[in-house]
Amino acid sequence: MNPRVFWGASAIAGGLLLLALMAPATSDLLFGRAQAWVVETFGWFYVASVAGFMLFVAALALGPTGRLKLGPDDAEPDFPYVSWLAMLFAAGMGIGLMYFAVAEPVQHYIAPPEAQPGTLEAAREAMVITYTHWGVHAWAIYAVVGLSLAYFAHRKGLPLTMRSSLYPLLGKRVNGWLGDLVDIFAICGTLFGIATSLGYGVAQMTSGLNYVFGLPNDVIMQVGLIVVVMGAATISVLTGVDKGVRRLSELNLFIAVCLMLFVLIVGPTLFLLRAYVQNFGLYLDHFFERTFTLYAYEPRAWMADWTLLYWAWWISWSPFVGMFIARISRGRTVREFLIGVLLVPSGFTFLWMTVFGNTAMSLDLGVAAGAISDAVQTDLSTALFRFFEFLPGTAITSVLAIALVAVFFVTSADSGSLVIDTLASGGAEETPRWQRVYWCGMEGLTAALLLLAGGLGALQAATLVAALPFAVIMILACFGLARQMNADLKGEAVETEAPPCANSSSASWPRPAVATSTARSRATASRPWKRCAPPSPPKGWRTARSRATTTASG
């Protein structure tokens, strides 16, 4: 591991958690004030950043950089096209889609930012806003991180860490404290982003258990569920990525698709298909307007509660999702990568939100007689189960929903701990098991203590604040990636420092010089992780020549 990153991130997270444990009321107040300050001072920055990320990835996909490969020019994709798309499809799923599938469209329908509540115009606006929050905007954020990681790892042979994307800008300084800070911010953002998702998940699980079995729905029950499910996540972590994450991902994808198809079939099927097409058209029609909306002339708390929170949440999640899509995308072209990442998960998410959201609004206007909207106003986490009450097989679908949220909980904690451990270990592919268990426990502890301190509000505030420094890092990564890609296209060299070779027993890392240009050797390209070696490498680090000059083709 990289001790400075590992213990630095642990100290920051541990300090905040200690504050939440020792003084929950004070920590809740501090988180609330920090959130208000970030929203008031940097709300414009979040909106402008997300808009910039979308323009950046669009320019890369449509320009000459689109033909560059994520790997050497003769690299073949690691996964067949259909399998790759299926994994992107699975990456688009998560706890949030279960929690907000009914709650968000209905909430915007009964309390829209602009339209009259409860009208057809409010229903249309609700779906446009939901599409905006869950569609291309989110995946453009993921694409920036995923592409940066994939390009520098697969094409340049650098470690799979955020600092790698800053090599063209910072040079040798990226191997020092600046690079450590980049990875620390990435870890903290990911930790709080995942903890927020776990908070949503456990809130929905307790609501479901209360609804179906009459169990208590309180914070103690939520913390107990976190302990139980994190135990399952730890077992999954110990089985390894191939066995644990893959099997759980396949299971939750299967259950999710079955649940969505059930609602599509028993619900107003033709209406939903028509709504899917029209919602997409409305989304395109309002795309730029919603992208840059800040309500600057009519300040509204709605912006902080929804759009700004989402942008921060996605930014916090971007190292997690970005690393996953980077790992599975070797051999793809930049254009292929961006089209797949932006369109496939977004298309499925749009269908998911249409099926659940439009069905919920239709039922609420009809047989539910406002019962679903009442549930949304009372407690967002109960909305899905109240929704199932007006469909056939209520008990079965409710139990399936609880199981699905539980599986999403486990896969999020499992995959998140592996990603954080990779970042804390300088990009090492294999690390000691105790490190993965440690980060898995930190995720659960973060979610539990922040729930005790201030509920979901504390988790949301922590995410909004933690995402701010990482948004700056993402902007710098865009400049670094653009500089390297342009150099590759022109056949120029960009002098950087070699990736750090972690040595847990050493205070400093050897830093052999590396030049990246457009004439990369196939031998080096085929061994992207074998770039340098300390005198006595610890377990988990592969050795190669202690000094290398590597080039990459454009």
Sequence and secondary structure as in RCSB ss.txt:
>XXXX:A:sequence
MNPRVFWGASAIAGGLLLLALMAPATSDLLFGRAQAWVVETFGWFYVASVAGFMLFVAALALGPTGRLKLGPDDA
EPDFPYVSWLAMLFAAGMGIGLMYFAVAEPVQHYIAPPEAQPGTLEAAREAMVITYTHWGVHAWAIYAVVGLSLA
YFAHRKGLPLTMRSSLYPLLGKRVNGWLGDLVDIFAICGTLFGIATSLGYGVAQMTSGLNYVFGLPNDVIMQVGL
IVVVMGAATISVLTGVDKGVRRLSELNLFIAVCLMLFVLIVGPTLFLLRAYVQNFGLYLDHFFERTFTLYAYEPR
AWMADWTLLYWAWWISWSPFVGMFIARISRGRTVREFLIGVLLVPSGFTFLWMTVFGNTAMSLDLGVAAGAISDA
VQTDLSTALFRFFEFLPGTAITSVLAIALVAVFFVTSADSGSLVIDTLASGGAEETPRWQRVYWCGMEGLTAALL
LLAGGLGALQAATLVAALPFAVIMILACFGLARQMNADLKGEAVETEAPPCANSSSASWPRPAVATSTARSRATA
SRPWKRCAPPSPPKGWRTARSRATTTASG
>XXXX:A:secstr
  HHHHHHHHHHHHHHHHHHHH HHHHHHHHHHHHHHHHHHHHHHHHHHHHHHHHHHHHHHHSGGGG BSS TT 
  SS HHHHHHHHHHHT  HHHHHHHHHHHHHHHHS SSS TTSHHHHHHHHHHHHHHHSHHHHHHHHHHHHHHH
IIIIIT   SSGGGGGHHHHGGGGGTHHHHHHHHHHHHHHHHHHHHHHHHHHHHHHHHHHHHH    SHHHHHHH
HHHHHHHHHHHHHH IIIIIHHHHHHHHHHHHHHHHHHHHHS HHHHHHHHHHHHHHHHHTHHHHHH   SSS  
HHHHHTHHHHHHHHHHHHHHHHHHHHHT TT BHHHHHHHHHHHHHHHHHHHHIIIIIHHHHHHHTTTTTHHHHH
HHH GGGHHHHHHTTSSSHHHHHHHHHHHHHHHHHHHHHHHHHHHHHHHTTT S   HHHHHHHHHHHHHHHHHH
HHHHHHHHHHHHHHHHHHHHHHHHHHHHHHHHHHHHHHHHT  EEEE      TT SS    EEEE S   HHHH
T TT S   SS  TT     SS       
